[in-house]
Amino acid sequence: MSFSVEQLVRHPEFISSLRFLAEALRDRYDSGPRIARLLASQQRWLLTQTAYALHLEYDPTVPGSGLTVVKLRDVITHYRVASRNTVLSYIEELLTYRFIAPAAGAVRRPRRYEPAEVSHAAMISWYLANLAALDLLDNGGRAAALAAHPELVDLAQPRMARRCLEVAAWREPPERVGLFLWTEAGGLVMDHLISRVDLSMETDGRVNLGRIDTRAIAAQFMMSRTHLQRLLRKAADGGSLGWYDEPKKTRLWMSRDFLDEYCRWQAVKLAAVDEAFTWAQSVKAGTVSE
């Protein structure tokens, strides 16, 4: 059985699980910043997960299937995630950094692309981190199962990605969460903040995040300090964050209601991750059909 959204939200260790996941994703960023940035904002997350799913759904008997600019554009624009030009620029970026390459064989239109080995490894690593976070909640063996059978990603990832794209509760984050997630590298900033959450430091609806060095954070995530400071200021104006030491702005707190809002949004994705992986295991075991 997989977790439902409500079961995740109500779980007493869910915030600790998200903190673990945030730290794991930050470690992935440190080991490969450029490829990790493909999941660093909501728009790029949806583009990347959808692109990878299209690749895995390739059927040589179906003309135009697989990862093509046309297919990705049609799916993404249908859900109003990005414009046609943004999709084209995204594919060109993937080609520039060799995260994808034209598929082998005869050149056909529309041209089909395939992820490079580094992209496959990154997707498995991402799925492993999410499964490990779920394992913390029930002492499960999901991550170990994927490590032993990485081909399970080929079944699970498209199902998870489609679910996340189709469900508005994930595709369109709450406004205060979206303030971070719809900006470049905003997801990395949220991971950094969540990794600092310690509920034992909560008082009066505020969770102490400790001392924040905006210069160091901006440098680490390859963003301008001005952009980061503007982002934090907008979050503070909305009551999501605040400073203990105005006007110095070195010690930060996060409101508990904002943390809860973020947790519920993350629960939608993790429930999809869990359900898809459970289904993939059943398909592999032959207990359900594809």
TORGU-747154 format. One record per residue: residue in three letters; x, y, z of N, C-alpha, C in turn. Coordinates in pm, whole numbers, padded with zeros to 5 digits, always signed. Layout:
AlaXYZXYZXYZ ...
//
This chain:
Met+00084-00121+00000+00000+00000+00000+00087+00125+00000 Ser+00042+00227-00073+00115+00353-00078+00042+00458+00006 Phe+00114+00561+00044+00056+00670+00125-00038+00756+00041 Ser-00147+00801+00102-00232+00902+00041-00179+01039+00082 Val-00229+01142+00016-00189+01279+00051-00222+01307+00198 Glu-00343+01271+00240-00385+01300+00378-00302+01223+00479 Gln-00267+01099+00449-00184+01021+00540-00046+01085+00556 Leu+00008+01137+00448+00138+01204+00455+00129+01331+00538 Val+00029+01412+00511+00014+01540+00581-00002+01518+00731 Arg-00073+01412+00769-00100+01388+00911+00013+01312+00982 His+00107+01259+00906+00212+01179+00967+00301+01266+01056 Pro+00325+01225+01180+00403+01309+01273+00548+01331+01230 Glu+00599+01246+01142+00739+01260+01098+00751+01316+00956 Phe+00642+01367+00903+00647+01411+00763+00742+01529+00743 Ile+00741+01623+00835+00831+01738+00821+00978+01692+00827 Ser+01007+01597+00915+01143+01543+00923+01180+01473+00793 Ser+01082+01405+00733+01105+01339+00605+01136+01440+00495 Leu+01062+01550+00493+01087+01656+00394+01221+01723+00416 Arg+01260+01736+00542+01392+01793+00571+01502+01701+00517 Phe+01485+01571+00537+01580+01474+00483+01586+01486+00330 Leu+01470+01495+00265+01466+01506+00120+01533+01634+00073 Ala+01507+01745+00141+01570+01872+00104+01722+01862+00112 Glu+01772+01799+00216+01917+01783+00231+01973+01693+00121 Ala+01900+01586+00088+01945+01495-00017+01950+01565-00152 Leu+01849+01647-00182+01847+01718-00309+01955+01826-00314 Arg+01985+01887-00200+02095+01984-00196+02228+01914-00222 Asp+02245+01794-00171+02367+01718-00197+02379+01687-00347 Arg+02266+01654-00410+02267+01630-00554+02308+01756-00628 Tyr+02261+01870-00582+02298+01997-00645+02448+02021-00634 Asp+02503+01995-00517+02646+02018-00495+02731+01930-00585 Ser+02682+01809-00616+02760+01718-00699+02739+01740-00849 Gly+02631+01808-00886+02604+01836-01027+02510+01953-01043 Pro+02561+02075-01021+02473+02193-01017+02390+02214-01144 Arg+02451+02198-01259+02378+02234-01382+02259+02142-01409 Ile+02280+02013-01390+02169+01921-01416+02065+01930-01304 Ala+02110+01958-01183+02015+01971-01071+01924+02092-01091 Arg+01971+02194-01161+01891+02314-01185+01772+02285-01277 Leu+01774+02169-01345+01660+02134-01429+01535+02105-01346 Leu+01554+02087-01215+01440+02065-01126+01430+02175-01021 Ala+01495+02289-01049+01509+02394-00947+01396+02495-00944 Ser+01304+02488-01040+01185+02573-01037+01068+02488-01084 Gln+00948+02531-01057+00831+02449-01091+00818+02431-01241 Gln+00839+02536-01317+00827+02524-01462+00929+02424-01517 Arg+01054+02434-01474+01157+02344-01523+01136+02201-01470 Trp+01083+02188-01349+01052+02056-01296+00949+01987-01386 Leu+00842+02059-01418+00738+02002-01502+00789+01972-01643 Leu+00871+02060-01698+00930+02036-01830+01019+01912-01829 Thr+01104+01902-01727+01200+01792-01720+01131+01658-01698 Gln+01039+01653-01603+00969+01528-01575+00884+01484-01694 Thr+00819+01579-01759+00737+01547-01876+00823+01500-01991 Ala+00935+01566-02015+01026+01527-02123+01078+01385-02103 Tyr+01116+01354-01980+01169+01221-01951+01059+01116-01967 Ala+00938+01149-01925+00826+01057-01939+00796+01029-02086 Leu+00800+01134-02169+00775+01115-02312+00879+01022-02373 His+01004+01037-02332+01108+00946-02380+01075+00801-02344 Leu+01037+00778-02219+01010+00641-02174+00884+00584-02239 Glu+00794+00670-02282+00670+00625-02345+00685+00601-02495 Tyr+00806+00613-02547+00829+00596-02690+00784+00459-02738 Asp+00707+00458-02846+00660+00335-02909+00695+00343-03057 Pro+00788+00260-03105+00831+00269-03246+00718+00245-03345 Thr+00606+00187-03301+00495+00163-03392+00401+00284-03401 Val+00426+00383-03315+00339+00503-03313+00416+00623-03368 Pro+00380+00673-03484+00451+00789-03541+00445+00910-03449 Gly+00561+00976-03432+00567+01098-03352+00573+01076-03203 Ser+00580+00951-03157+00587+00928-03012+00730+00948-02964 Gly+00747+00951-02832+00878+00975-02774+00898+01123-02745 Leu+01021+01158-02713+01054+01297-02681+01086+01374-02808 Thr+00994+01458-02848+01014+01550-02960+00971+01689-02915 Val+01019+01789-02985+00978+01926-02952+00827+01941-02965 Val+00771+01883-03071+00627+01895-03096+00547+01831-02983 Lys+00587+01709-02945+00512+01637-02842+00521+01710-02708 Leu+00643+01751-02670+00660+01822-02544+00585+01954-02545 Arg+00592+02025-02656+00522+02153-02667+00372+02135-02652 Asp+00317+02033-02717+00172+02013-02713+00124+01981-02571 Val+00199+01895-02501+00158+01858-02365+00172+01976-02269 Ile+00285+02044-02276+00314+02153-02183+00222+02273-02205 Thr+00199+02308-02330+00111+02424-02356-00034+02391-02324 His-00072+02265-02334-00209+02225-02299-00240+02260-02154 Tyr-00140+02241-02067-00158+02270-01925-00109+02411-01888 Arg-00073+02489-01987-00031+02628-01970+00087+02640-01872 Val+00178+02546-01883+00298+02548-01798+00404+02642-01855 Ala+00415+02645-01987+00516+02728-02053+00472+02756-02196 Ser+00534+02857-02256+00503+02893-02394+00578+02803-02492 Arg+00541+02809-02617+00610+02731-02720+00757+02770-02728 Asn+00785+02899-02720+00924+02944-02727+01005+02895-02608 Thr+00942+02889-02490+01012+02840-02372+01047+02693-02388 Val+00955+02615-02444+00981+02473-02468+01097+02457-02564 Leu+01099+02535-02671+01207+02527-02770+01340+02564-02707 Ser+01342+02670-02627+01466+02713-02559+01514+02606-02462 Tyr+01419+02540-02396+01453+02435-02301+01522+02318-02372 Ile+01466+02274-02484+01527+02165-02561+01666+02205-02610 Glu+01680+02328-02656+01810+02375-02704+01913+02377-02591 Glu+01869+02411-02469+01958+02409-02354+02004+02266-02324 Leu+01909+02172-02327+01944+02032-02302+02046+01981-02404 Leu+02030+02022-02528+02124+01982-02633+02261+02046-02611 Thr+02260+02173-02573+02386+02245-02552+02471+02179-02445 Tyr+02407+02138-02336+02481+02077-02225+02485+01925-02235 Arg+02439+01873-02349+02446+01729-02379+02373+01643-02277 Phe+02262+01696-02228+02175+01617-02141+02082+01529-02225 Ile+02063+01567-02351+01992+01484-02448+02071+01485-02579 Ala+02038+01392-02666+02101+01386-02799+01999+01332-02898 Pro+02013+01366-03027+01921+01309-03125+01925+01157-03121 Ala+01808+01094-03132+01802+00948-03130+01876+00891-03249 Ala+01936+00775-03229+02010+00710-03336+01915+00663-03446 Gly+01969+00646-03565+01888+00598-03675+01857+00707-03775 Ala+01766+00675-03864+01731+00770-03970+01669+00896-03911 Val+01703+01010-03971+01648+01137-03926+01505+01151-03978 Arg+01411+01164-03886+01271+01181-03923+01217+01307-03859 Arg+01105+01354-03910+01041+01472-03854+00907+01432-03793 Pro+00876+01476-03673+00964+01557-03587+01078+01474-03530 Arg+01192+01540-03511+01311+01470-03462+01290+01424-03318 Arg+01332+01300-03292+01320+01244-03157+01453+01253-03085 Tyr+01446+01277-02952+01566+01290-02870+01566+01185-02760 Glu+01684+01154-02712+01701+01059-02602+01789+01119-02494 Pro+01758+01095-02366+01842+01146-02257+01980+01081-02260 Ala+02081+01158-02221+02216+01104-02206+02224+01022-02079 Glu+02332+00947-02064+02347+00862-01947+02344+00943-01818 Val+02403+01063-01821+02403+01147-01701+02260+01185-01661 Ser+02172+01200-01759+02032+01233-01731+01959+01115-01671 His+01986+00995-01723+01927+00875-01664+01969+00860-01518 Ala+02098+00878-01494+02151+00864-01357+02088+00966-01264 Ala+02070+01088-01313+02013+01194-01231+01867+01164-01197 Met+01791+01110-01291+01651+01080-01264+01639+00966-01163 Ile+01720+00864-01176+01718+00755-01079+01756+00807-00941 Ser+01856+00894-00936+01899+00953-00808+01786+01034-00745 Trp+01714+01110-00828+01602+01190-00776+01492+01099-00721 Tyr+01460+00995-00796+01354+00904-00750+01397+00831-00623 Leu+01523+00792-00616+01576+00726-00497+01561+00815-00374 Ala+01595+00943-00388+01587+01036-00275+01443+01048-00225 Asn+01347+01056-00318+01207+01067-00279+01157+00939-00213 Leu+01199+00824-00264+01159+00697-00202+01221+00682-00064 Ala+01345+00725-00050+01411+00718+00082+01338+00805+00183 Ala+01287+00919+00139+01210+01006+00229+01081+00937+00273 Leu+01017+00865+00181+00896+00790+00215+00929+00675+00310 Asp+01043+00610+00289+01083+00498+00375+01097+00540+00521 Leu+01136+00664+00543+01152+00714+00680+01020+00715+00756 Leu+00910+00716+00683+00779+00727+00747+00723+00591+00791 Asp+00767+00484+00726+00711+00352+00761+00817+00242+00764 Asn+00943+00286+00767+01054+00189+00768+01045+00096+00648 Gly+01005+00152+00534+00987+00072+00413+01117+00040+00342 Gly+01104-00035+00233+01223-00075+00157+01216-00030+00012 Arg+01149+00082-00013+01132+00130-00150+01266+00163-00216 Ala+01349+00243-00147+01476+00287-00205+01566+00167-00233 Ala+01568+00071-00143+01649-00049-00163+01599-00127-00284 Ala+01467-00133-00301+01409-00204-00415+01447-00137-00546 Leu+01446-00004-00549+01485+00066-00671+01635+00051-00698 Ala+01714+00057-00593+01859+00040-00610+01891-00098-00669 Ala+01813-00198-00627+01834-00335-00677+01779-00353-00818 His+01674-00275-00851+01608-00289-00981+01582-00150-01040 Pro+01687-00080-01084+01669+00057-01135+01576+00067-01255 Glu+01552-00045-01322+01461-00043-01437+01318-00012-01396 Leu+01288-00021-01266+01154+00015-01218+01120+00161-01247 Val+01223+00246-01258+01199+00387-01291+01131+00399-01427 Asp+01164+00309-01519+01105+00316-01653+00953+00302-01649 Leu+00902+00229-01551+00758+00215-01535+00700+00325-01447 Ala+00768+00354-01337+00712+00445-01236+00715+00591-01279 Gln+00824+00635-01340+00841+00778-01366+00733+00837-01458 Pro+00700+00775-01570+00595+00834-01654+00461+00844-01583 Arg+00427+00743-01505+00300+00744-01433+00298+00858-01330 Met+00409+00873-01257+00421+00981-01159+00417+01117-01227 Ala+00493+01132-01335+00502+01262-01403+00367+01304-01459 Arg+00297+01211-01520+00164+01242-01575+00068+01285-01465 Arg+00073+01214-01354-00014+01247-01242+00014+01388-01192 Cys+00140+01420-01174+00177+01552-01122+00140+01663-01219 Leu+00153+01636-01348+00117+01737-01448-00033+01759-01453 Glu-00109+01652-01436-00254+01661-01451-00324+01718-01327 Val-00263+01700-01210-00327+01742-01085-00290+01887-01054 Ala-00391+01973-01053-00367+02116-01031-00305+02144-00895 Ala-00335+02060-00796-00282+02082-00661-00131+02075-00658 Trp-00069+02003-00752+00078+02003-00763+00124+02100-00871 Arg+00057+02095-00985+00102+02176-01099+00101+02324-01067 Glu+00004+02367-00988-00011+02509-00955+00003+02526-00804 Pro+00126+02547-00755+00149+02559-00611+00068+02673-00550 Pro+00036+02664-00420-00028+02776-00352+00053+02904-00373 Glu-00014+03016-00370+00051+03143-00407+00181+03167-00332 Arg+00182+03146-00201+00303+03176-00123+00415+03077-00154 Val+00379+02952-00182+00480+02854-00224+00527+02886-00365 Gly+00432+02922-00450+00466+02956-00588+00558+03076-00599 Leu+00554+03165-00502+00647+03279-00502+00790+03232-00517 Phe+00823+03122-00450+00957+03064-00463+00968+02974-00587 Leu+00870+02886-00603+00884+02779-00703+00872+02825-00847 Trp+00809+02940-00870+00798+02987-01008+00915+03077-01046 Thr+01012+03093-00957+01130+03175-00989+01251+03087-01012 Glu+01344+03136-01090+01467+03062-01119+01541+03031-00989 Ala+01572+02905-00968+01645+02857-00850+01564+02869-00721 Gly+01436+02907-00731+01355+02922-00610+01335+02791-00535 Gly+01330+02679-00609+01319+02550-00545+01440+02516-00461 Leu+01558+02559-00509+01681+02537-00433+01679+02617-00304 Val+01628+02738-00310+01618+02821-00191+01523+02757-00089 Met+01409+02704-00138+01315+02638-00047+01379+02514+00015 Asp+01452+02437-00064+01521+02320-00008+01617+02362+00103 His+01686+02471+00080+01781+02520+00181+01708+02559+00309 Leu+01596+02628+00294+01520+02671+00412+01460+02552+00486 Ile+01404+02458+00411+01343+02340+00474+01448+02257+00545 Ser+01568+02251+00490+01674+02173+00554+01713+02231+00690 Arg+01673+02355+00716+01707+02421+00842+01592+02418+00943 Val+01480+02359+00905+01363+02354+00993+01390+02263+01112 Asp+01361+02313+01230+01372+02236+01354+01251+02272+01440 Leu+01154+02180+01445+01029+02211+01516+01049+02231+01666 Ser+01160+02184+01719+01187+02209+01861+01216+02356+01885 Met+01240+02429+01776+01268+02573+01786+01145+02656+01751 Glu+01026+02594+01753+00903+02666+01719+00845+02736+01841 Thr+00816+02864+01828+00748+02939+01933+00652+03039+01868 Asp+00532+03044+01921+00432+03141+01874+00407+03132+01724 Gly+00405+03008+01671+00376+02991+01529+00492+03025+01437 Arg+00611+03040+01494+00729+03070+01413+00837+02966+01439 Val+00898+02916+01329+01004+02816+01339+01137+02885+01310 Asn+01227+02878+01405+01357+02943+01393+01443+02870+01289 Leu+01487+02941+01186+01574+02883+01083+01721+02918+01106 Gly+01748+02997+01208+01887+03030+01240+01943+03143+01156 Arg+02074+03151+01157+02143+03260+01086+02152+03230+00937 Ile+02114+03327+00856+02111+03312+00711+02213+03406+00647 Asp+02298+03351+00561+02396+03430+00488+02351+03439+00342 Thr+02284+03547+00307+02228+03559+00172+02337+03562+00065 Arg+02452+03618+00098+02561+03624+00000+02609+03482-00034 Ala+02626+03399+00068+02674+03262+00046+02569+03178-00027 Ile+02441+03194+00010+02335+03118-00054+02325+03155-00202 Ala+02328+03284-00231+02319+03329-00370+02436+03276-00453 Ala+02554+03276-00396+02671+03225-00467+02658+03076-00492 Gln+02612+03003-00393+02600+02857-00407+02501+02819-00516 Phe+02390+02892-00526+02286+02857-00620+02295+02936-00750 Met+02403+03006-00770+02430+03078-00895+02316+03175-00929 Met+02276+03253-00828+02174+03354-00849+02224+03486-00791 Ser+02165+03595-00834+02211+03724-00783+02162+03743-00639 Arg+02245+03807-00559+02206+03832-00420+02084+03924-00416 Thr+02078+04019-00510+01964+04110-00515+01834+04034-00538 His+01840+03937-00629+01721+03855-00657+01679+03776-00534 Leu+01775+03718-00464+01745+03641-00343+01686+03731-00236 Gln+01744+03847-00215+01694+03938-00113+01553+03985-00145 Arg+01527+04009-00273+01393+04049-00316+01292+03937-00290 Leu+01334+03814-00315+01248+03698-00293+01213+03683-00144 Leu+01314+03697-00060+01291+03686+00084+01204+03801+00135 Arg+01223+03919+00079+01143+04034+00121+00997+04015+00085 Lys+00970+03963-00036+00832+03937-00076+00768+03831+00013 Ala+00847+03728+00047+00796+03624+00136+00765+03681+00274 Ala+00850+03772+00320+00826+03837+00449+00702+03924+00444 Asp+00681+03994+00333+00561+04077+00317+00434+03992+00323 Gly+00445+03866+00277+00329+03777+00277+00314+03698+00406 Gly+00403+03720+00501+00393+03653+00630+00453+03514+00633 Ser+00519+03471+00524+00578+03337+00520+00706+03330+00601 Leu+00785+03434+00592+00914+03442+00660+00922+03574+00735 Gly+01021+03584+00822+01044+03709+00892+01181+03708+00958 Trp+01223+03825+01001+01355+03838+01061+01343+03869+01210 Tyr+01424+03803+01289+01428+03830+01432+01503+03960+01461 Asp+01591+03996+01371+01682+04108+01400+01677+04217+01293 Glu+01558+04271+01270+01549+04389+01184+01632+04502+01245 Pro+01704+04582+01165+01714+04575+01019+01835+04492+00970 Lys+01909+04427+01058+02027+04352+01014+01991+04240+00917 Lys+01877+04171+00945+01831+04062+00859+01934+03949+00848 Thr+01967+03890+00962+02060+03776+00961+01998+03650+01020 Arg+01896+03665+01106+01833+03550+01170+01688+03540+01125 Leu+01656+03427+01063+01529+03413+00991+01434+03315+01060 Trp+01304+03343+01050+01203+03247+01094+01106+03218+00980 Met+01042+03101+00989+00938+03062+00893+00809+03042+00970 Ser+00698+03095+00918+00571+03078+00986+00525+02932+00973 Arg+00463+02881+01079+00419+02742+01078+00310+02719+00973 Asp+00224+02817+00951+00119+02797+00852+00176+02788+00711 Phe+00284+02862+00684+00350+02852+00554+00417+02716+00540 Leu+00481+02670+00646+00544+02538+00645+00440+02430+00619 Asp+00325+02440+00683+00218+02341+00663+00166+02346+00519 Glu+00157+02466+00464+00112+02482+00326+00209+02415+00230 Tyr+00338+02434+00255+00442+02373+00172+00438+02221+00185 Cys+00417+02171+00306+00412+02027+00330+00297+01963+00253 Arg+00181+02026+00255+00066+01970+00183+00094+01965+00034 Trp+00157+02068-00019+00191+02069-00162+00289+01956-00194 Gln+00391+01939-00112+00487+01832-00134+00422+01695-00121 Ala+00322+01684-00034+00255+01556-00013+00188+01506-00141 Val+00139+01599-00223+00075+01561-00350+00175+01488-00439 Lys+00296+01543-00450+00400+01482-00533+00448+01350-00475 Leu+00472+01347-00344+00523+01224-00283+00420+01112-00287 Ala+00293+01144-00277+00189+01042-00292+00191+00985-00434 Ala+00213+01071-00533+00223+01025-00673+00348+00940-00693 Val+00459+00980-00634+00582+00902-00640+00560+00763-00583 Asp+00495+00758-00466+00472+00632-00396+00377+00542-00473 Glu+00264+00598-00518+00165+00517-00590+00225+00459-00718 Ala+00299+00541-00792+00357+00495-00918+00460+00385-00896 Phe+00538+00397-00789+00639+00296-00763+00575+00165-00717 Thr+00472+00174-00634+00399+00054-00591+00339-00017-00712 Trp+00281+00060-00801+00223+00005-00924+00331-00059-01011 Ala+00446+00006-01025+00556-00049-01106+00603-00182-01051 Gln+00613-00191-00919+00653-00318-00857+00551-00428-00887 Ser+00423-00391-00884+00318-00489-00913+00324-00535-01059 Val+00351-00443-01150+00366-00479-01290+00483-00574-01309 Lys+00595-00542-01246+00714-00626-01257+00688-00764-01200 Ala+00610-00769-01093+00580-00898-01030+00472-00975-01106 Gly+00407-00908-01201+00304-00973-01281+00168-00980-01215 Thr+00149-00901-01109+00019-00906-01038-00082-00807-01095 Val-00033-00709-01175-00124-00619-01247-00069-00601-01387 Ser-00154-00559-01479-00109-00537-01617-00068-00393-01635 Glu+00014-00368-01737+00061-00232-01763-00052-00147-01819 
//
